Amino acid sequence: MCKSVTTGEWKKIFYEKMEEAKPADSWDLIIDPNLKHNVLAPGWKQYLELHASGRFHCSWCWHTWQSPHVVILFHMYLDRAQRAGSVRMRVFKQLCYECGTARLDESSMLEENIESLVDNLITSLREQCYGERGGHYRIHVASRQDNRRHRGEFCEACNEGIVHWKPSEKLLEEEATTYTFTRAPSPTKPQAEAGSGCNFCSIPWCLFWATVLLLIIYLQFSFRSSV
């Protein structure tokens, strides 16, 4: 069953796991669609999940698609004096590439994916806010290669400059081959190389000028013989 990332399911799992991890502290989770990558208030820490798996639904044409490249941004802050902490969270969305609508729709995730993502968040939180070490990340996906193309032009994270997709070597070779056979002529090349204008050094022109030269020599020889 899919759970929307905007529902209380994220908070429910987060609160339960934080109660086990840090029962003496109070933590809150806030969904913030305006959160900016690498823009942090003083004392705040950042954790970025680069390849969460999610399913998107277009509310305009009802198209649905799966993506293993959902980016989730977390900002974290712990007030040690008050023993209270706060996590702000943003799920970057994707445009529908079927209808081209400008609406960026939310994604849905399987409950077991949310469990793993919250575990990763808490591991980062314990490292950065509590100075603890030895945490274990359940999903190691930041360096994972993927043979499926990621449509970066439809991705909110890509448009904001977050590099989170690493294509496989096979894809890079295919793209290089495609570029080699489809690229346009360079504007810095002469017109002759680009296929426009006249090339007076070509073989047909050389034959033409050789014929003209021979004709001139023949006419001169014939004129001298007649004299």
N, C-alpha and C positions, 0 to 999 in steps of 0.2 A: 504494500500500500504506500502511495506517495504522500508526503507531507509537505505543505507549502512552507517556504522559508519565512513567510511573514506571519505565520500562526504562532501560537504559544508552545508548539512542540520544541522549538529551539530552547526557549526559556526553561521549559519543564526538564529537559535532559541536562541543561547547563546547571540549573539549581541543584538537581539531585547529585550530580557528580562533584560540584563544588562543596556540597555539604559533607561529602565523604573526604575530599581532599583537604579542605580548610574549614572545619566546623566552627572554629572560633571567630571567623570573619564573615562579614555579610557582603555578598556580591550581587550586582544587578547587571542585566544584559539588555541593551537598548539597540533597536534597529535604527540605523541612521543612513538614509540613502544619499546624503550629501557628504559623507566621509571622504576625505582626500588622502591618496597615497603619499606617504612621506611628508605630510603636513600635520605636525604634532604639537599640541599644547605642552607647556613645560611640565615635566614629570611623567608624561604619557609614554607608553611603549607601543610597539607595532608588531603585529604578526600577520603574514600574508599567506593564505592558502591558494596555491597556484593552479591546481588541477583537480578541483572537486568534480564529481560526476552529477549531472543534473539533467532534467528534462524540461524543455521550454514549451509553452503553449501560447500561440498567437490568438488573442481575443477578437481579432478582426476577421481572419480567414480560417481560423480553427486549425491551422497547421501545427503539428507537434514534431519536435525533433530532439534527439538525444545529443548531449555534448559532454565529453570528458575534460573540458577545459573551462569550467566555471571558476571564476576567481572570487574569493571571499576575503575581505579586508577587516581586520580587528584592531582597534585601539584600546589599550588597557591602562588603568590607573589604580594604584593602591594608596589609600590614606592610612598609614600605619598608626597614627595617633587615634583615629576614629575606628580602626579595624574594619574599614569598609572599602570596597573596591567597585569599580565600574568598568564594563566592557561595552564598547560601541562597535557595531557590526554593520557591514555593507556587503551585499551580494551584487556583483556586477552582472548586468543583464545583457541580453543579445537581441538584435533586431530579427524580425522574420524575413528570410531571404526569398520567400515565395511570393508574398504580396508587396513587399517593399515598404510596409507601413513604418512610419516614424516612431511608433509606439514601442517602447522597450518593456517587454513583459517579464514578469517574475518567473523564476524557475521552481521546480519541485524536485525533491530528493527522496530517495528511499530512506526509511527510518534508520537502517543499519549504517548508511553513509553518514547521517547526521551524528550518530554515536561516535564514529571514528573521527569526524571533524571536531567534535567537542573535546574528545580526548586529546587531539593535537593542540587545540587552543589552550587547554588546561596545562599541558606540558610546557608550552611556551610561556604561559602566564607564571608558572612556578619558577621557571628559569629567570625571567626578566623582572618580575615584581618581588619575588622572594629570595632570589639569588641561589636557588637550589640547582643541583646538577644531577645528571644521571637519568633524565627523563627519557621516555620512549615514545617516538612518533609512530602511530599505527599505519599511516599512509606515507610512503616515501615516493612522491610523484613529481617533485620539482625538476628532476633530471630525466624523467621518463620521455622516451621518444614515441612518436605516434605516426602510423602510416596513413592515417586519415587527415585530410586537409582541414585546417581551421580557417574559417572565413573571418579573418581579422577585421575586414571593413564593416562587418555587422556586429562586432564585439565591443561593448562599452569599455572594457578594460584595455583592449588594444588601442582604442581611440584616445584613451587618456595616458598612453605611453607606457603601460605595464607590459613588459615582455614576459610572456608565460607559456609560449608554445614553442617546442623544440622539434622541428621536423626530422624524420629519419633520413639517413644517407640516401636511401632509395628515392625518396621524394625530392631531395636536393638534386640528384642526378637527373630525374625526370624534368624538373623545372629548368635546369641548365640546358638540357637537350632541346626543350621547347623554345627557349630563348634563342638558341643558336640558329634554329631553322625559321624563326618567325620574326626576328628583330628587323627593324627598318634600317636602311642605309644610314651611315653616320653623316650628319650635316657638314662635317669638316672635310669629307673626302671630295676630290674633284668631281665635276659633273660627269666626266667620262666614266669613272668608276661607279657612279650612282646610276648609270644607264641613260643619261640625258646628254644632249649636245653631240658634237662631231669629234671623233678622234682621228686626227690626220696621221697618226703613227700606226694605225691598224693595217692588217694585211691587205684588204681591198684597196686602201688608198696607196700603199706601197706599190702594188701591181699597176695601179693607174698611172702613177708618176713614172714608173719604169717604162711603161708603154709610150708615154709622151716623150721621154728622153730618147728612146730608140727611134721614134718617128722623126724627131728633130735631126738626129745623126744621119738617118737614111736620106732625108731631104737634102741635107748639106752635101752628102756624098754624091747624090744624083745630080745636083746642080753643078758641082765641080767637074763631074764626068762629062756633062753636056757642053761645058765651056771648053 
